[in-house]
Amino acid sequence: MPRCEPCAHRAGWGEGARPGEVRCLGCGVRRFQHYGAVRPPGLAHVLVPSARRRGVADRVAARSIGLAVALTAPRRGTAPLPPDPGRPGPP
């Protein structure tokens, strides 16, 4: 298998074999420009989780936010985390 050499595609782009296809004149890599997203026809199905799963997700999100706030908030005398040994206490 031939080794791929890095190419910054500075040689320019030329027309490819198919409509909407261009090729790098330096390395030959193909790029497609005129295509839409691949999507099945019709609207996507709506998925609604059960009430139990929604409640679990809400609790997990609240806990994650609470932990993030507790870990990043300035520490005060009522901080839920013990103070660092090398950091002075509140004024």
PyMOL commands that set and color helices and strands:
alter all, ss='L'
color gray80, all
select helices_A, chain A and resi 51-72
alter helices_A, ss='H'
color red, helices_A
select strands_A, chain A and resi 13-15+21-24+30-32
alter strands_A, ss='S'
color yellow, strands_A
deselect
rebuild
show_as cartoon
